[in-house]
Amino acid sequence: MSKEKVLEALQNANDMMDAKGIMEATGLERADVDKAIKALRKEELVDSPKRCFYAVVK
């Protein structure tokens, strides 16, 4: 559930987002955002082009 929210927030963003921005966009707690990002990165759906910032892999 949280993975889908994080992925959707990143897809709708105009630029990279940090964890705080993702938290604000999704309403999720920091631990849930971190866990979702880790899973999405493992699935190669999300990348970190800049330290601590995330974007959808295109």
Phi, psi and omega in degrees: 000308182292329177300317181295320179296316180295315180298317179296318179298318180291324178293326182277348182284148177277346184210183176298155178231147172265175183300322180297317178296321178294319178300315180294322182286330186254337185080011180274159175284159182302317181298321179291321178296313180299317180295317180294317180297316180301315180294317180293325177292321178297323178278359179061033175266337182230144179233165177240085182293337179223140184310127178071010175239146187230151179211156178287138176287131183253000000 
